[in-house]
Amino acid sequence: MGDELDAAPTEGLTLAVDGPAAAALAGETDNLVLRAARALATAAGVPARAALRLHKHLPVASGIGGGSADAAAALRALNALWGLGWPEARLAEVAVALGADVPACVASRPCRMGGIGEVLGPAPRLPPVGLVLANPRVALPTPAVFRARQGGFSAPAALPSGWDDAAGMAADLAALGNDLEAPAIGLCPPVAEVLAALRSLPGCLLARMSGSGATCFALFAGADDAAEAARLLPAAWWRWGGGLHGPGT
């Protein structure tokens, strides 16, 4: 259900965007993918030459790191296309200037984030778990949510080394929250509707807002449970259900 990015050699630097969510980027003249390409070329001292094609499936400004993942994919793809051979740590140095979530997306594995996103550590061992994502198709820019936030942040969570099953994971995470949820709901009341709908789904173990919203997630015992639950949500929403580790794993 993620975005896809292709990179091919050419003269100059171009980006074509297609896919079901492409229209939301139609007026964007400096896509984060292009900024990532230019930043890497500058850092490496090479010409920015690539034909990039972004297949956009994820909703824009939705709090699930879609744009950040696209930028990270561009860094990884162009690292290979241009024959740089840079290690992950060096790509992460370029990534952090592009956005707080981009270093984690360069790593492309479960991790815990600190600082503004540049301090990465291993996540607890994750069990097989079902996941539902739902977005009311309302863009919610991250800067606006942070501006609306009041007060401090919660203390870093104390988490175990891992969980044996989804129920144990959900039980521990139930004691935690998202400090951006209240300001996000103030700016975008449909977030509260999405959370209420997720919590009412049969088999839902936990529901929270993702990132700065407006996408919310729910945890389930397994991928099949999540896929079935997602089909019960309003068809007007963007929704997805499956396994945290992908189908069949």
DAVENKA-V916006 format. One record per helix or strand of 3 or more residues. SS is the DSSP state (h for helix, s for strand). FROM is the first residue (numbers start at 1). TO is the last residue. If there is no record, write none. Layout:
# DAVENKA-V916006
ss=SS from=FROM to=TO
ss=SS from=FROM to=TO
This chain:
# DAVENKA-V916006
ss=s from=4 to=8
ss=s from=13 to=18
ss=h from=22 to=25
ss=h from=32 to=44
ss=s from=50 to=55
ss=h from=66 to=81
ss=h from=88 to=95
ss=h from=102 to=107
ss=s from=111 to=114
ss=s from=119 to=122
ss=s from=130 to=135
ss=h from=142 to=148
ss=h from=166 to=173
ss=h from=181 to=187
ss=h from=190 to=199
ss=s from=206 to=209
ss=s from=216 to=220
ss=h from=223 to=230
ss=s from=238 to=243
